[in-house]
Amino acid sequence: MSESAAGQNPLIVSVARVAGVAPGRSAAGSHAGLIWLVATDEGKSPGVEAQIAAALRKVDRLLKELGSRRENIISATMYLTEENHRSILNGIWDEWVGSDRRYWPQRCCVVVDLSPGTLFEITAVAAVG
């Protein structure tokens, strides 16, 4: 995790960031008590189930690194490359978020084109703490 150049320019606020794998992008950032993150399966495992599981493990890791946990997710947007993967996602997601409704985030899922080999991506906003 690295800090921004806030000390060098009074117009830049302090944002904690976790480095991403693609140039010019971070995997997560935190400011003012909120975390924004994005996760995919960097290994591009074969099969959507494996990619969803790997991405959700990365979500857990990023949240922990920035001082939070999955129960603090406020909103999640999930991206699939195929509509017929939605039921698979729903089963994995429901198990991952658990049965306690107090911790269910707002969630949506859309079908999109992703980078070659990527079948699933998630973005989320969470509270620190």
DSSP file (Angstrom, degrees, kcal/mol; ACC not computed):
  #  RESIDUE AA STRUCTURE BP1 BP2  ACC     N-H-->O    O-->H-N    N-H-->O    O-->H-N    TCO  KAPPA ALPHA  PHI   PSI    X-CA   Y-CA   Z-CA
    1    1 A M              0   0    0      0, 0.0     2,-0.3     0, 0.0    17,-0.2   0.000 360.0 360.0 360.0 139.3    0.0    0.0    0.0
    2    2 A S  B     -A   17   0A   0     15,-1.9    15,-2.1    13,-0.1     2,-0.2  -0.931 360.0-124.2-131.5 158.0    1.3    3.4   -0.8
    3    3 A E        -     0   0    0     -2,-0.3    13,-0.2    13,-0.2    11,-0.1  -0.639  28.4-111.2 -97.2 157.0    0.2    7.0    0.0
    4    4 A S        -     0   0    0     11,-0.5     3,-0.4    -2,-0.2    -1,-0.1  -0.095  39.7 -92.9 -73.7-179.1   -0.5    9.7   -2.5
    5    5 A A  S >> S+     0   0    0      1,-0.2     3,-1.7     8,-0.1     4,-1.1  -0.093  77.2 134.5 -86.4  34.2    1.6   12.8   -2.9
    6    6 A A  T 34  +     0   0    0      1,-0.3     3,-0.4     2,-0.2     6,-0.3   0.840  67.0  56.2 -56.7 -37.2   -0.6   14.7   -0.5
    7    7 A G  T 34 S+     0   0    0     -3,-0.4    -1,-0.3     1,-0.2    -2,-0.1   0.716 107.0  50.6 -69.0 -19.1    2.3   16.2    1.3
    8    8 A Q  T <4 S+     0   0    0     -3,-1.7    -1,-0.2     1,-0.3    -2,-0.2   0.705 118.3  30.5 -91.5 -22.8    3.7   17.6   -1.9
    9    9 A N    ><  -     0   0    0     -4,-1.1     3,-1.9    -3,-0.4    -1,-0.3  -0.959  64.3-150.3-142.5 117.6    0.6   19.4   -3.1
   10   10 A P  T 3  S+     0   0    0      0, 0.0    -1,-0.1     0, 0.0    -4,-0.1   0.650  97.4  61.6 -65.7 -12.4   -2.1   20.9   -0.8
   11   11 A L  T 3  S+     0   0    0      2,-0.1     2,-0.5     0, 0.0    -5,-0.1   0.584  90.0  80.3 -86.8 -10.8   -4.7   20.2   -3.5
   12   12 A I  S <  S-     0   0    0     -3,-1.9    -3,-0.2    -6,-0.3     2,-0.1  -0.859  73.8-146.1 -99.9 125.5   -4.2   16.5   -3.5
   13   13 A V        -     0   0    0     -2,-0.5     2,-0.6     1,-0.1    -7,-0.2  -0.428  29.2 -92.6 -84.9 163.9   -5.8   14.6   -0.7
   14   14 A S        +     0   0    0     -2,-0.1     2,-0.5    -8,-0.1    -1,-0.1  -0.670  47.7 175.9 -79.8 119.7   -4.4   11.5    1.0
   15   15 A V        -     0   0    0     -2,-0.6   -11,-0.5    16,-0.1     2,-0.4  -0.989  23.5-142.1-126.5 121.9   -5.6    8.3   -0.7
   16   16 A A  E     - B   0  30A   0     14,-2.1    14,-2.6    -2,-0.5     2,-0.3  -0.690  28.4-171.6 -79.4 134.5   -4.3    4.9    0.4
   17   17 A R  E     -AB   2  29A   0    -15,-2.1   -15,-1.9    -2,-0.4     2,-0.5  -0.954  24.0-147.6-131.5 148.8   -3.9    2.7   -2.7
   18   18 A V  E     - B   0  28A   0     10,-2.6     9,-2.6    -2,-0.3    10,-1.3  -0.974  37.9-112.1-111.2 125.9   -3.1   -1.0   -3.4
   19   19 A A  E     - B   0  26A   0     -2,-0.5     7,-0.2     7,-0.2     2,-0.1  -0.220  29.4-147.6 -59.5 142.1   -1.2   -1.5   -6.6
   20   20 A G        -     0   0    0      5,-1.2     4,-0.1     2,-0.2    -1,-0.1  -0.406  19.8-118.2 -97.2-179.2   -2.9   -3.2   -9.5
   21   21 A V  S    S+     0   0    0     -2,-0.1     5,-0.1     2,-0.1    -1,-0.1   0.677  91.3  74.3 -94.9 -20.4   -1.4   -5.4  -12.1
   22   22 A A  S >  S-     0   0    0      1,-0.1     3,-1.6     3,-0.1    -2,-0.2  -0.732  94.7 -99.2 -94.9 142.5   -2.2   -3.3  -15.1
   23   23 A P  T 3  S+     0   0    0      0, 0.0     3,-0.1     0, 0.0    -1,-0.1  -0.301 105.8  15.6 -58.1 138.3   -0.3   -0.1  -15.8
   24   24 A G  T 3  S+     0   0    0      1,-0.2     2,-0.4    -4,-0.1    -3,-0.0   0.568 108.8  97.6  78.8   9.7   -2.0    3.1  -14.7
   25   25 A R    <   -     0   0    0     -3,-1.6    -5,-1.2    -5,-0.0     2,-0.3  -0.977  56.1-151.2-134.2 143.4   -4.5    1.3  -12.4
   26   26 A S  E     -B   19   0A   0     -2,-0.4    -7,-0.2    -7,-0.2     3,-0.1  -0.782  16.4-139.5-104.2 158.0   -4.8    0.5   -8.7
   27   27 A A  E    S-     0   0A   0     -9,-2.6    11,-2.4    -2,-0.3     2,-0.3   0.763  84.0  -3.6 -82.9 -27.7   -6.6   -2.6   -7.4
   28   28 A A  E     -BC  18  37A   0    -10,-1.3   -10,-2.6     9,-0.2     2,-0.3  -0.990  58.6-166.6-160.8 156.9   -8.1   -0.6   -4.5
   29   29 A G  E     -BC  17  36A   0      7,-2.4     7,-2.8    -2,-0.3     2,-0.4  -0.987   6.4-157.3-146.8 153.5   -8.1    2.8   -2.9
   30   30 A S  E     +BC  16  35A   0    -14,-2.6   -14,-2.1    -2,-0.3     2,-0.3  -0.998  20.0 152.3-137.5 135.9   -9.4    4.2    0.4
   31   31 A H  E >   + C   0  34A   0      3,-2.1     3,-1.9    -2,-0.4   -16,-0.1  -0.956  64.9   3.2-158.5 142.1  -10.3    7.7    1.4
   32   32 A A  T 3  S-     0   0    0     -2,-0.3     3,-0.1     1,-0.3   -17,-0.0   0.822 130.1 -50.0  52.5  39.4  -12.6    9.3    4.0
   33   33 A G  T 3  S+     0   0    0      1,-0.2    95,-2.4    94,-0.1     2,-0.3   0.541 116.9 103.7  82.9   6.2  -13.7    6.0    5.5
   34   34 A L  E <   -CD  31 127A   0     -3,-1.9    -3,-2.1    93,-0.2     2,-0.4  -0.909  52.5-154.4-123.1 152.1  -14.6    4.3    2.2
   35   35 A I  E     -CD  30 126A   0     91,-2.9    91,-2.4    -2,-0.3     2,-0.4  -0.977   3.8-166.8-122.1 135.3  -12.8    1.7    0.0
   36   36 A W  E     +CD  29 125A   0     -7,-2.8    -7,-2.4    -2,-0.4     2,-0.3  -0.981  21.3 168.0-117.0 134.7  -13.2    1.2   -3.7
   37   37 A L  E     -CD  28 124A   0     87,-2.3    87,-2.0    -2,-0.4     2,-0.3  -0.959  25.9-158.5-145.3 162.1  -11.9   -2.0   -5.2
   38   38 A V  E     - D   0 123A   0    -11,-2.4     2,-0.4    -2,-0.3    85,-0.2  -0.993  16.7-176.1-138.0 142.3  -11.8   -4.1   -8.3
   39   39 A A  E     + D   0 122A   0     83,-2.6    83,-2.1    -2,-0.3     2,-0.3  -0.998  11.5 159.6-145.6 139.5  -11.0   -7.8   -8.5
   40   40 A T        -     0   0    0     -2,-0.4     2,-1.0    81,-0.2    81,-0.1  -0.840  54.4 -86.9-136.1 176.0  -10.5  -10.5  -11.2
   41   41 A D    >   -     0   0    0     79,-0.5     3,-1.8    -2,-0.3    14,-0.1  -0.807  37.7-164.0 -86.6 103.1   -8.8  -13.8  -11.3
   42   42 A E  T 3  S+     0   0    0     -2,-1.0    -1,-0.2     1,-0.3     9,-0.0   0.778  87.9  55.3 -61.9 -26.1   -5.3  -12.7  -12.3
   43   43 A G  T 3  S-     0   0    0     -3,-0.1    -1,-0.3     8,-0.1     8,-0.0   0.540 101.4-136.2 -83.0  -6.9   -4.4  -16.2  -13.3
   44   44 A K    <   -     0   0    0     -3,-1.8    -2,-0.1     1,-0.1     3,-0.1   0.934  26.9-156.5  49.5  54.4   -7.4  -16.5  -15.6
   45   45 A S        -     0   0    0      1,-0.1     2,-0.3     5,-0.1     6,-0.2  -0.171  23.6 -98.3 -54.6 150.0   -8.3  -19.9  -14.4
   46   46 A P  S    S+     0   0    0      0, 0.0     4,-0.3     0, 0.0    -1,-0.1  -0.590  92.0  33.2 -71.7 133.7  -10.4  -22.1  -16.7
   47   47 A G  S  > S-     0   0    0     -2,-0.3     4,-1.6     3,-0.1     5,-0.1   0.325  81.6-108.4  95.7 137.3  -14.0  -21.9  -15.8
   48   48 A V  H  > S+     0   0    0      1,-0.2     4,-2.7     2,-0.2     5,-0.2   0.847 113.7  60.0 -67.2 -35.2  -16.2  -19.2  -14.4
   49   49 A E  H  > S+     0   0    0      1,-0.2     4,-2.4     2,-0.2    -1,-0.2   0.938 107.4  45.4 -59.0 -47.2  -16.5  -20.9  -11.0
   50   50 A A  H  > S+     0   0    0     -4,-0.3     4,-2.3     1,-0.2    -1,-0.2   0.876 113.3  50.3 -64.6 -37.9  -12.8  -20.8  -10.4
   51   51 A Q  H  X S+     0   0    0     -4,-1.6     4,-2.4     2,-0.2    -2,-0.2   0.903 110.5  48.7 -68.8 -40.4  -12.6  -17.2  -11.6
   52   52 A I  H  X S+     0   0    0     -4,-2.7     4,-2.5     2,-0.2     5,-0.2   0.943 112.6  48.6 -62.4 -47.3  -15.4  -16.1   -9.3
   53   53 A A  H  X S+     0   0    0     -4,-2.4     4,-1.9    -5,-0.2    -2,-0.2   0.911 112.9  47.4 -59.9 -43.8  -13.8  -17.9   -6.3
   54   54 A A  H  X S+     0   0    0     -4,-2.3     4,-1.9     2,-0.2    -1,-0.2   0.904 112.0  49.8 -65.4 -41.3  -10.4  -16.3   -7.1
   55   55 A A  H  X S+     0   0    0     -4,-2.4     4,-2.2     1,-0.2    -2,-0.2   0.900 110.3  50.1 -65.2 -40.4  -11.8  -12.8   -7.5
   56   56 A L  H  X S+     0   0    0     -4,-2.5     4,-2.1     2,-0.2    -1,-0.2   0.853 108.0  53.1 -69.0 -33.3  -13.7  -13.1   -4.2
   57   57 A R  H  X S+     0   0    0     -4,-1.9     4,-2.2    -5,-0.2    -1,-0.2   0.897 109.0  50.3 -63.4 -39.4  -10.6  -14.2   -2.4
   58   58 A K  H  X S+     0   0    0     -4,-1.9     4,-3.0     2,-0.2     5,-0.2   0.893 106.4  54.8 -66.0 -39.1   -8.9  -11.1   -3.8
   59   59 A V  H  X S+     0   0    0     -4,-2.2     4,-2.7     1,-0.2     5,-0.2   0.948 108.9  48.4 -56.7 -48.9  -11.8   -9.0   -2.5
   60   60 A D  H  X S+     0   0    0     -4,-2.1     4,-2.3     1,-0.2    -2,-0.2   0.915 112.9  48.2 -56.8 -44.7  -11.2  -10.4    1.0
   61   61 A R  H  X S+     0   0    0     -4,-2.2     4,-2.5     2,-0.2    -2,-0.2   0.927 112.7  46.9 -64.3 -45.9   -7.4   -9.7    0.7
   62   62 A L  H  X S+     0   0    0     -4,-3.0     4,-1.6     2,-0.2    -2,-0.2   0.916 112.5  49.9 -63.7 -43.4   -7.9   -6.1   -0.6
   63   63 A L  H  <>S+     0   0    0     -4,-2.7     5,-3.0    -5,-0.2     3,-0.2   0.929 111.7  48.4 -60.8 -44.5  -10.4   -5.3    2.1
   64   64 A K  H ><5S+     0   0    0     -4,-2.3     3,-1.5    -5,-0.2    -2,-0.2   0.917 108.4  54.0 -61.6 -43.4   -8.1   -6.7    4.8
   65   65 A E  H 3<5S+     0   0    0     -4,-2.5    -1,-0.2     1,-0.3    -2,-0.2   0.818 113.1  43.6 -61.9 -30.2   -5.2   -4.7    3.5
   66   66 A L  T 3<5S-     0   0    0     -4,-1.6    -1,-0.3    -3,-0.2    -2,-0.2   0.242 126.4 -96.3-102.2  12.7   -7.2   -1.5    3.7
   67   67 A G  T < 5S+     0   0    0     -3,-1.5    62,-2.5     1,-0.3    -3,-0.2   0.830  88.3  89.2  86.4  33.9   -8.7   -2.3    7.1
   68   68 A S      < -     0   0    0     -5,-3.0     2,-0.3    61,-0.3    -1,-0.3  -0.717  54.3-140.8-142.1-167.6  -12.1   -3.8    6.4
   69   69 A R    >   -     0   0    0     58,-0.4     3,-2.2    -2,-0.2    58,-0.2  -0.958  39.1 -90.5-157.3 168.4  -13.9   -7.0    5.7
   70   70 A R  G >  S+     0   0    0      1,-0.3     3,-1.8    -2,-0.3   -10,-0.0   0.781 117.1  67.0 -59.6 -30.0  -16.7   -8.4    3.4
   71   71 A E  G 3  S+     0   0    0      1,-0.3    -1,-0.3    33,-0.0    26,-0.0   0.684  97.1  57.7 -64.8 -15.2  -19.4   -7.6    5.9
   72   72 A N  G <  S+     0   0    0     -3,-2.2    55,-2.3    55,-0.1     2,-0.3   0.335  74.0 123.4 -97.7   5.8  -18.7   -3.9    5.4
   73   73 A I  E <   -E  126   0A   0     -3,-1.8    53,-0.3    53,-0.3     3,-0.1  -0.533  35.7-177.9 -68.3 129.7  -19.3   -4.0    1.6
   74   74 A I  E     +     0   0A   0     51,-3.1    32,-2.5     1,-0.3     2,-0.3   0.829  66.2   8.7 -93.5 -43.1  -22.0   -1.4    0.8
   75   75 A S  E     -Ef 125 106A   0     50,-1.8    50,-2.4    30,-0.2     2,-0.4  -0.999  60.0-172.7-145.7 141.2  -22.3   -2.0   -2.9
   76   76 A A  E     -Ef 124 107A   0     30,-2.1    32,-1.9    -2,-0.3     2,-0.5  -1.000   5.6-165.9-137.4 136.2  -21.0   -4.5   -5.5
   77   77 A T  E     -Ef 123 108A   0     46,-2.9    46,-2.7    -2,-0.4     2,-0.4  -0.989  13.1-162.4-119.8 127.2  -21.2   -4.6   -9.2
   78   78 A M  E     -Ef 122 109A   0     30,-2.6    32,-2.6    -2,-0.5     2,-0.5  -0.880   3.5-155.8-113.9 142.5  -20.4   -7.9  -10.9
   79   79 A Y  E     -Ef 121 110A   0     42,-3.2    42,-1.8    -2,-0.4     2,-0.3  -0.967  11.6-178.8-121.3 126.0  -19.5   -8.3  -14.6
   80   80 A L  E     -Ef 120 111A   0     30,-2.6    32,-2.8    -2,-0.5    40,-0.2  -0.887  26.3-146.2-118.3 151.7  -20.0  -11.6  -16.5
   81   81 A T  S    S+     0   0    0     38,-1.4     2,-0.4    -2,-0.3    39,-0.1   0.640  88.3  41.3 -88.9 -15.2  -19.1  -12.4  -20.1
   82   82 A E    >   -     0   0    0     37,-0.3     3,-1.8     1,-0.1     4,-0.2  -0.993  67.3-145.1-138.0 130.7  -22.1  -14.8  -20.4
   83   83 A E  G >  S+     0   0    0     -2,-0.4     3,-2.1     1,-0.3     4,-0.3   0.847  99.6  65.9 -57.3 -36.7  -25.7  -14.5  -19.2
   84   84 A N  G 3  S+     0   0    0      1,-0.3     4,-0.3     2,-0.1    -1,-0.3   0.540  91.5  64.7 -70.1  -3.0  -25.8  -18.3  -18.6
   85   85 A H  G <> S+     0   0    0     -3,-1.8     4,-2.5     1,-0.1    -1,-0.3   0.515  76.5  90.5 -89.6  -7.1  -23.2  -17.9  -15.9
   86   86 A R  H <> S+     0   0    0     -3,-2.1     4,-2.8     1,-0.2     5,-0.2   0.888  84.2  50.0 -59.7 -42.3  -25.5  -15.8  -13.7
   87   87 A S  H  > S+     0   0    0     -4,-0.3     4,-1.9     2,-0.2    -1,-0.2   0.869 110.7  50.7 -66.8 -34.6  -27.0  -18.7  -11.8
   88   88 A I  H  > S+     0   0    0     -4,-0.3     4,-2.1     2,-0.2    -2,-0.2   0.942 111.8  47.8 -63.9 -47.6  -23.5  -20.0  -11.1
   89   89 A L  H  X S+     0   0    0     -4,-2.5     4,-3.4     1,-0.2     5,-0.3   0.930 108.5  54.5 -58.0 -47.1  -22.5  -16.6   -9.8
   90   90 A N  H  X S+     0   0    0     -4,-2.8     4,-2.6     1,-0.2    -1,-0.2   0.897 109.0  47.9 -57.6 -42.3  -25.7  -16.3   -7.6
   91   91 A G  H  X S+     0   0    0     -4,-1.9     4,-1.6     2,-0.2    -1,-0.2   0.928 116.0  42.6 -64.6 -45.5  -24.9  -19.6   -5.9
   92   92 A I  H  X S+     0   0    0     -4,-2.1     4,-2.3     2,-0.2    -2,-0.2   0.925 116.1  49.3 -66.8 -44.5  -21.3  -18.7   -5.2
   93   93 A W  H  X S+     0   0    0     -4,-3.4     4,-2.9     1,-0.2     5,-0.3   0.930 108.3  52.7 -60.6 -48.0  -22.2  -15.2   -4.1
   94   94 A D  H  X S+     0   0    0     -4,-2.6     4,-1.2    -5,-0.3    -1,-0.2   0.886 112.6  45.0 -59.0 -39.6  -24.9  -16.3   -1.8
   95   95 A E  H  < S+     0   0    0     -4,-1.6    -1,-0.2    -5,-0.2    -2,-0.2   0.906 113.7  50.7 -67.8 -41.3  -22.6  -18.6    0.0
   96   96 A W  H  < S+     0   0    0     -4,-2.3    -2,-0.2     1,-0.2    -1,-0.2   0.903 113.0  43.1 -66.4 -43.6  -19.8  -16.0    0.2
   97   97 A V  H  < S-     0   0    0     -4,-2.9     3,-0.3     1,-0.2    -1,-0.2   0.737 106.5-143.6 -77.9 -20.6  -22.0  -13.2    1.6
   98   98 A G     <  -     0   0    0     -4,-1.2    -1,-0.2    -5,-0.3    -2,-0.1  -0.166  24.3 -72.0  86.6 179.2  -23.6  -15.6    4.1
   99   99 A S  S    S+     0   0    0     -4,-0.1     2,-0.9     3,-0.0    -1,-0.2   0.528  93.5 103.8 -94.8  -7.6  -27.1  -15.8    5.5
  100  100 A D    >   -     0   0    0     -3,-0.3     3,-2.2     1,-0.2     4,-0.1  -0.673  56.8-158.6 -82.5 106.0  -27.1  -12.8    7.8
  101  101 A R  G >  S+     0   0    0     -2,-0.9     3,-1.4     1,-0.3    -1,-0.2   0.699  83.7  75.1 -58.2 -22.6  -29.2  -10.2    5.9
  102  102 A R  G 3  S+     0   0    0      1,-0.3    -1,-0.3    -3,-0.0    -2,-0.0   0.741 100.6  43.6 -62.9 -20.6  -27.6   -7.4    8.0
  103  103 A Y  G <  S+     0   0    0     -3,-2.2    -1,-0.3    -6,-0.1   -30,-0.2   0.273  81.4 118.5-110.3  10.2  -24.4   -7.8    5.9
  104  104 A W    <   -     0   0    0     -3,-1.4     2,-0.1    -4,-0.1     3,-0.1  -0.674  53.5-148.1 -79.9 120.9  -25.9   -8.1    2.4
  105  105 A P        -     0   0    0      0, 0.0   -30,-0.2     0, 0.0     2,-0.2  -0.382  28.3 -91.0 -79.5 164.0  -24.7   -5.3    0.2
  106  106 A Q  E     -f   75   0A   0    -32,-2.5   -30,-2.1    -2,-0.1     2,-0.3  -0.550  59.1-174.1 -64.3 141.0  -26.6   -3.7   -2.6
  107  107 A R  E     +f   76   0A   0    -32,-0.2     2,-0.3    -2,-0.2   -30,-0.2  -1.000  21.6 175.6-147.7 142.1  -25.6   -5.8   -5.7
  108  108 A C  E     -f   77   0A   0    -32,-1.9   -30,-2.6    -2,-0.3     2,-0.4  -0.965  12.7-153.9-140.3 162.5  -26.1   -5.8   -9.4
  109  109 A C  E     -f   78   0A   0     -2,-0.3     2,-0.3   -32,-0.2   -30,-0.2  -1.000  11.6-177.2-138.9 133.9  -24.7   -8.0  -12.3
  110  110 A V  E     -f   79   0A   0    -32,-2.6   -30,-2.6    -2,-0.4     2,-0.5  -0.936  25.6-125.1-130.2 154.1  -24.3   -7.1  -15.9
  111  111 A V  E     +f   80   0A   0     -2,-0.3     2,-0.3   -32,-0.2   -30,-0.2  -0.879  46.3 148.9-100.4 126.8  -23.1   -9.0  -19.0
  112  112 A V        -     0   0    0    -32,-2.8     2,-0.5    -2,-0.5   -33,-0.0  -0.877  51.6 -91.7-145.3 170.8  -20.2   -7.3  -20.8
  113  113 A D        -     0   0    0     -2,-0.3     2,-0.2     3,-0.0     6,-0.1  -0.836  46.6-174.4 -87.2 130.7  -17.1   -8.0  -22.9
  114  114 A L        -     0   0    0     -2,-0.5     3,-0.1     4,-0.3     4,-0.0  -0.673  37.9 -66.2-116.4 175.0  -14.0   -8.3  -20.6
  115  115 A S  S >  S-     0   0    0     -2,-0.2     3,-2.4     1,-0.2    -1,-0.2  -0.216  76.6 -71.4 -59.5 153.9  -10.3   -8.7  -21.5
  116  116 A P  T 3  S+     0   0    0      0, 0.0    -1,-0.2     0, 0.0     3,-0.1  -0.193 121.6  12.1 -52.3 129.7   -9.4  -11.9  -23.2
  117  117 A G  T 3  S+     0   0    0      1,-0.2     2,-0.6    -3,-0.1    -2,-0.1   0.238  97.3 117.2  88.0 -12.9   -9.6  -14.9  -20.8
  118  118 A T    <   +     0   0    0     -3,-2.4    -4,-0.3     1,-0.1    -1,-0.2  -0.797  30.6 169.3 -92.3 123.8  -11.5  -13.0  -18.1
  119  119 A L        +     0   0    0     -2,-0.6   -38,-1.4     1,-0.2   -37,-0.3   0.591  64.9  29.1-104.6 -17.3  -14.9  -14.4  -17.4
  120  120 A F  E     + E   0  80A   0    -40,-0.2   -79,-0.5   -39,-0.1     2,-0.3  -1.000  54.8 173.2-149.9 142.1  -15.7  -12.4  -14.2
  121  121 A E  E     - E   0  79A   0    -42,-1.8   -42,-3.2    -2,-0.3     2,-0.4  -0.986  10.5-162.5-145.5 148.6  -14.9   -9.1  -12.6
  122  122 A I  E     -DE  39  78A   0    -83,-2.1   -83,-2.6    -2,-0.3     2,-0.4  -0.998   5.5-170.2-134.4 138.3  -16.2   -7.3   -9.5
  123  123 A T  E     +DE  38  77A   0    -46,-2.7   -46,-2.9    -2,-0.4     2,-0.3  -0.950  18.6 175.9-118.3 147.5  -16.1   -3.8   -8.3
  124  124 A A  E     -DE  37  76A   0    -87,-2.0   -87,-2.3    -2,-0.4     2,-0.4  -0.989  27.0-146.9-150.4 156.2  -17.2   -2.9   -4.8
  125  125 A V  E     +DE  36  75A   0    -50,-2.4   -51,-3.1    -2,-0.3   -50,-1.8  -0.993  28.3 173.9-122.2 132.3  -17.4    0.0   -2.3
  126  126 A A  E     -DE  35  73A   0    -91,-2.4   -91,-2.9    -2,-0.4     2,-0.3  -0.943  31.3-113.7-136.8 157.0  -17.0   -0.8    1.4
  127  127 A A  E     -D   34   0A   0    -55,-2.3   -58,-0.4    -2,-0.3   -93,-0.2  -0.684  35.8-115.0 -85.5 144.6  -16.7    1.0    4.7
  128  128 A V              0   0    0    -95,-2.4   -60,-0.2    -2,-0.3   -61,-0.1  -0.550 360.0 360.0 -73.8 143.8  -13.4    1.0    6.5
  129  129 A G              0   0    0    -62,-2.5   -61,-0.3    -2,-0.2    -1,-0.2   0.408 360.0 360.0 125.0 360.0  -13.6   -0.8    9.9
